[in-house]
């Protein structure tokens, strides 16, 4: 769906799980895991979050990584 060095904008109303979606996408790409039934190419990911506290962000990453079976 996206090529290397592409940009993606995800827009929606508040409380529509955009952060969860983008963390899931970032983890999948960073580990070469499937995302929405599609293969990904493992590559480095830079995730910039300017809204969540660090502890909240880390908790969400851990929850999703555990659910995806990523260490």
Secondary structure by P-SEA (a helix, b strand, c coil): cccccbbbbbbbccccaaaaaaaaaaaaaaaccccccccccbbbbbbbbccccaaaaaaaaaaaaaaaccc
